[in-house]
């Protein structure tokens, strides 16, 4: 689709010389800086593909920016080149001129043509969900809700924090379970997403003892309002059997209780094997809805199949946690 652009605006792929202007625009639009290390990690030094960023330029002035993160999905066990929609921003004086839809069309066409990207997926917030669906043609895959529980009196057992070698053992030997994944759960993904993340610190927690066959990827954060420590259960590695998952979760409870963490939360699709374990441990729906959507592209896009029952998703697929 070709959209009409304002006079003087040109669309162009990102180049290294544009980075200072991109960082400045982010701070101007969102009121807080973005760490250059994060931007490079997500978009420029991504192991799954080249930079996929397009800009709207008014001469030498940056008017708008749209970046997707190169990804490798797993569809029916086969790897597929995809991308995750992330950072959209428009300078205030260029708002309402249709720059974002034009950038999206331009970027999607370019990455499908040049890099055989079959789909773009993402987690639009409530403010942008309508635009992604009705202006860009995305399809909803899931509406996900948080599952939470307080850690006081939660069923718990002895825990261990796994080192990188044990994490690799579980990732490479563990069963991925049934279903397609937005990100293929390979050791390359695990290293990039969790071990090499420049900003977040993750711990992989499992039950104590050599028999540990499943573990949870977790992050601890502090509620700024009351300084309460809370935990997100971001992902699961190893065997995806409900009993093993329940053991791993009760080990997380043990860690949380010993470290004064007040509550734990997780979201994932209803068909994920961990959902049953969470419900059994009395996690209950609470909190805002997270939308997960996808746009298929290219002549082979229909091969992806968008029946939600065939897809598994966790917090680790998101760019937020």
C-alpha positions as CSV (number, residue, x, y, z in Angstrom):
1,X,0.0,0.0,0.0
2,X,1.3,3.5,-0.9
3,X,0.3,6.3,1.4
4,X,0.5,10.0,0.7
5,X,3.3,11.7,2.6
6,X,3.6,15.3,3.6
7,X,5.7,17.5,1.3
8,X,9.4,17.1,2.0
9,X,9.2,13.9,4.0
10,X,11.2,10.9,2.8
11,X,11.3,7.4,4.3
12,X,14.7,5.8,4.7
13,X,16.4,2.8,6.4
14,X,18.3,3.6,9.6
15,X,22.1,4.2,9.4
16,X,24.5,4.5,12.2
17,X,24.8,8.3,11.8
18,X,21.1,8.6,12.7
19,X,21.5,7.0,16.2
20,X,22.1,10.3,18.2
21,X,18.9,11.8,16.7
22,X,16.9,8.6,17.4
23,X,18.0,8.6,21.1
24,X,17.1,12.3,21.3
25,X,13.7,11.8,19.8
26,X,12.9,8.9,22.2
27,X,13.6,11.1,25.2
28,X,11.6,13.9,23.8
29,X,8.6,11.7,23.0
30,X,8.6,9.5,26.1
31,X,10.0,11.9,28.6
32,X,12.8,9.6,29.7
33,X,16.0,8.4,28.0
34,X,16.6,5.1,26.3
35,X,19.8,3.4,27.1
36,X,22.0,3.1,24.0
37,X,23.1,-0.3,25.1
38,X,19.5,-1.5,25.0
39,X,18.9,0.0,21.6
40,X,22.0,-1.7,20.2
41,X,21.2,-5.0,21.8
42,X,17.6,-5.2,20.6
43,X,17.9,-3.7,17.1
44,X,21.5,-3.3,15.9
45,X,23.5,-6.3,17.3
46,X,20.6,-8.8,17.2
47,X,21.8,-12.4,16.4
48,X,18.6,-13.2,14.4
49,X,18.9,-10.6,11.6
50,X,20.1,-7.1,10.5
51,X,18.7,-3.8,11.8
52,X,15.1,-3.4,10.8
53,X,14.5,0.2,11.4
54,X,13.0,2.9,9.1
55,X,12.9,6.6,9.6
56,X,10.8,9.5,8.3
57,X,13.2,12.4,7.5
58,X,12.3,16.0,6.8
59,X,15.6,17.0,5.3
60,X,18.1,16.2,8.0
61,X,15.4,16.4,10.7
62,X,14.1,13.1,12.2
63,X,10.3,13.3,12.1
64,X,9.4,9.7,13.0
65,X,10.9,6.3,13.8
66,X,9.7,2.7,13.7
67,X,11.8,-0.3,14.7
68,X,11.1,-4.0,14.7
69,X,13.4,-6.6,16.3
70,X,14.6,-9.4,14.1
71,X,13.3,-12.8,15.5
72,X,13.2,-16.5,14.6
73,X,9.9,-18.1,15.3
74,X,9.1,-21.8,15.5
75,X,6.1,-22.8,13.5
76,X,5.2,-26.5,13.7
77,X,8.9,-27.1,14.7
78,X,10.3,-25.3,11.7
79,X,12.3,-22.0,12.0
80,X,10.7,-19.0,10.3
81,X,12.1,-15.5,9.9
82,X,9.9,-13.0,11.7
83,X,10.2,-9.7,13.6
84,X,8.8,-8.1,16.8
85,X,7.2,-4.7,16.5
86,X,8.6,-2.4,19.1
87,X,9.6,1.3,19.1
88,X,7.3,3.7,17.3
89,X,7.7,7.4,17.9
90,X,6.8,10.7,16.1
91,X,8.0,14.1,16.9
92,X,5.0,16.2,18.3
93,X,5.1,18.7,15.5
94,X,4.6,15.9,12.9
95,X,1.7,14.2,14.7
96,X,-1.5,13.5,12.8
97,X,0.2,13.4,9.4
98,X,0.0,9.7,9.0
99,X,3.7,9.0,9.3
100,X,3.5,5.9,11.4
101,X,1.2,3.9,9.0
102,X,3.4,5.0,6.1
103,X,6.6,3.9,8.0
104,X,5.0,0.6,8.9
105,X,4.0,-0.2,5.3
106,X,7.5,0.8,4.0
107,X,9.3,-1.2,6.7
108,X,7.1,-4.3,6.3
109,X,7.5,-4.3,2.5
110,X,11.2,-3.9,2.8
111,X,11.9,-6.7,5.3
112,X,9.6,-9.1,3.6
113,X,11.4,-8.5,0.3
114,X,15.0,-8.3,1.5
115,X,15.0,-10.6,4.4
116,X,12.1,-13.0,3.8
117,X,10.4,-12.0,7.0
118,X,7.0,-13.9,7.0
119,X,5.3,-12.1,9.9
120,X,5.5,-9.2,12.4
121,X,4.2,-9.8,15.9
122,X,3.9,-7.7,18.9
123,X,2.1,-6.6,22.1
124,X,0.3,-3.4,21.4
125,X,-0.9,-1.4,24.4
126,X,-4.5,-0.3,24.8
127,X,-3.7,3.0,23.2
128,X,-2.3,1.5,20.0
129,X,-4.3,-1.8,19.7
130,X,-7.0,-0.2,17.6
131,X,-4.5,1.3,15.1
132,X,-2.6,-1.9,14.7
133,X,-5.8,-3.9,14.1
134,X,-7.8,-1.4,11.9
135,X,-5.2,0.6,10.2
136,X,-2.4,-1.9,9.7
137,X,-4.4,-5.1,9.3
138,X,-3.0,-7.0,12.3
139,X,-4.9,-10.0,13.7
140,X,-5.3,-10.7,17.4
141,X,-3.7,-13.9,18.6
142,X,-4.3,-13.6,22.3
143,X,-5.7,-11.4,25.0
144,X,-3.6,-12.3,28.0
145,X,-4.3,-11.6,31.7
146,X,-1.9,-11.7,34.6
147,X,-2.0,-14.6,37.1
148,X,-0.9,-13.5,40.6
149,X,-0.6,-14.8,44.1
150,X,0.9,-13.6,47.4
151,X,4.0,-15.5,48.5
152,X,3.1,-15.7,52.2
153,X,2.0,-19.3,52.9
154,X,2.4,-20.4,49.3
155,X,3.5,-24.0,48.9
156,X,7.3,-23.9,48.8
157,X,10.3,-26.2,48.6
158,X,14.1,-26.0,48.5
159,X,15.4,-24.0,45.6
160,X,18.6,-23.4,43.6
161,X,19.7,-20.7,41.2
162,X,21.1,-22.4,38.1
163,X,24.4,-21.2,36.5
164,X,24.8,-20.8,32.8
165,X,26.0,-24.4,32.3
166,X,22.9,-25.8,33.9
167,X,20.7,-23.4,32.0
168,X,22.2,-24.6,28.8
169,X,21.6,-28.2,29.8
170,X,17.9,-27.6,30.4
171,X,17.4,-25.4,27.3
172,X,19.1,-27.9,24.9
173,X,17.8,-31.1,26.5
174,X,14.4,-29.9,27.6
175,X,11.2,-30.6,25.6
176,X,9.8,-27.5,23.9
177,X,6.3,-28.9,24.2
178,X,3.6,-28.7,21.5
179,X,2.8,-25.6,19.6
180,X,4.4,-22.8,17.7
181,X,6.4,-20.1,19.4
182,X,6.9,-16.4,18.6
183,X,10.6,-16.9,19.5
184,X,12.2,-20.3,18.9
185,X,13.4,-21.4,22.3
186,X,17.0,-22.2,21.4
187,X,20.2,-21.7,23.4
188,X,21.0,-18.8,21.1
189,X,17.7,-17.1,22.1
190,X,18.2,-17.8,25.8
191,X,21.7,-16.3,25.8
192,X,20.6,-13.2,23.9
193,X,17.3,-12.6,25.7
194,X,18.3,-13.4,29.3
195,X,22.1,-13.8,29.8
196,X,23.2,-10.9,27.6
197,X,20.4,-8.4,28.4
198,X,22.2,-5.1,29.2
199,X,19.5,-3.8,31.6
200,X,17.6,-6.6,33.3
201,X,19.0,-9.2,35.6
202,X,17.3,-12.6,35.4
203,X,17.7,-15.6,37.7
204,X,16.8,-19.1,36.6
205,X,15.4,-21.0,39.6
206,X,14.7,-24.7,40.0
207,X,14.1,-27.2,42.7
208,X,17.2,-28.2,44.7
209,X,19.1,-31.3,43.7
210,X,20.6,-33.0,40.7
211,X,17.2,-34.1,39.5
212,X,16.1,-30.6,38.5
213,X,14.5,-31.0,35.1
214,X,12.6,-27.8,34.8
215,X,13.3,-24.2,35.9
216,X,11.7,-20.8,35.9
217,X,13.3,-17.6,34.4
218,X,12.5,-14.8,36.9
219,X,13.0,-11.2,37.5
220,X,12.6,-9.3,40.7
221,X,11.5,-5.7,40.7
222,X,10.6,-3.1,43.3
223,X,7.2,-1.3,43.4
224,X,8.2,2.4,43.6
225,X,5.0,3.3,45.5
226,X,5.9,1.3,48.6
227,X,9.3,-0.3,47.8
228,X,7.7,-3.8,48.0
229,X,9.7,-6.5,46.2
230,X,7.8,-8.4,43.5
231,X,8.6,-11.1,41.1
232,X,7.7,-11.9,37.5
233,X,7.9,-15.5,36.2
234,X,9.1,-14.7,32.7
235,X,9.7,-18.1,31.1
236,X,10.2,-21.8,31.6
237,X,13.1,-24.0,30.6
238,X,13.4,-27.8,30.6
239,X,10.6,-30.4,30.6
240,X,7.2,-28.9,30.1
241,X,5.3,-31.5,32.1
242,X,2.8,-30.1,34.7
243,X,4.3,-32.0,37.6
244,X,7.8,-30.7,36.8
245,X,6.5,-27.2,36.2
246,X,4.8,-27.3,39.6
247,X,8.0,-28.4,41.3
248,X,9.9,-25.5,39.7
249,X,7.2,-23.0,40.7
250,X,7.2,-24.2,44.3
251,X,11.0,-23.7,44.3
252,X,10.4,-20.2,43.1
253,X,8.1,-19.7,46.1
254,X,10.8,-20.9,48.4
255,X,13.2,-18.4,46.9
256,X,10.7,-15.6,47.2
257,X,9.8,-16.4,50.8
258,X,13.5,-16.3,51.8
259,X,14.1,-13.0,50.0
260,X,11.0,-11.2,51.3
261,X,9.3,-11.0,47.9
262,X,5.7,-10.2,48.5
263,X,4.0,-11.6,45.3
264,X,4.7,-13.3,42.0
265,X,3.0,-12.8,38.7
266,X,2.9,-14.4,35.3
267,X,1.0,-14.3,32.0
268,X,0.8,-17.0,29.4
269,X,-1.7,-18.5,27.0
270,X,-4.4,-20.8,28.3
271,X,-3.0,-23.8,26.5
272,X,0.5,-23.5,28.0
273,X,1.3,-26.5,30.2
274,X,2.4,-24.1,33.0
275,X,-1.1,-22.6,33.2
276,X,-2.5,-25.7,34.8
277,X,0.4,-25.7,37.3
278,X,-0.2,-22.1,38.2
279,X,-3.9,-22.6,38.7
280,X,-3.3,-25.6,40.9
281,X,-1.0,-23.4,43.0
282,X,-3.8,-20.9,43.4
283,X,-2.6,-18.1,41.1
284,X,-5.6,-16.1,40.1
285,X,-6.4,-13.7,37.3
286,X,-5.7,-10.1,38.2
287,X,-4.5,-6.9,36.5
288,X,-4.5,-5.4,33.0
289,X,-5.0,-7.2,29.7
290,X,-2.0,-7.8,27.4
291,X,-2.8,-8.0,23.7
292,X,-0.8,-10.2,21.4
293,X,-1.2,-9.7,17.7
294,X,0.5,-10.7,14.4
295,X,0.6,-9.6,10.8
296,X,1.4,-12.2,8.2
297,X,3.3,-11.0,5.1
298,X,4.6,-12.5,1.8
299,X,3.3,-15.2,-0.5
300,X,4.0,-18.0,2.1
301,X,2.5,-16.2,5.1
302,X,-0.6,-18.4,5.2
303,X,1.7,-21.3,6.2
304,X,2.0,-19.9,9.7
305,X,-1.5,-20.7,10.8
306,X,-3.1,-18.4,13.4
307,X,-5.3,-20.7,15.4
308,X,-4.5,-19.6,19.0
309,X,-4.7,-23.2,20.2
310,X,-1.5,-23.9,18.2
311,X,0.6,-21.1,19.8
312,X,2.4,-20.9,23.1
313,X,3.4,-17.5,24.5
314,X,5.1,-16.3,27.8
315,X,6.3,-13.0,29.2
316,X,9.7,-13.8,27.6
317,X,8.2,-13.1,24.2
318,X,7.4,-9.5,25.3
319,X,9.8,-6.6,25.2
320,X,8.6,-5.3,28.6
321,X,9.6,-7.9,31.1
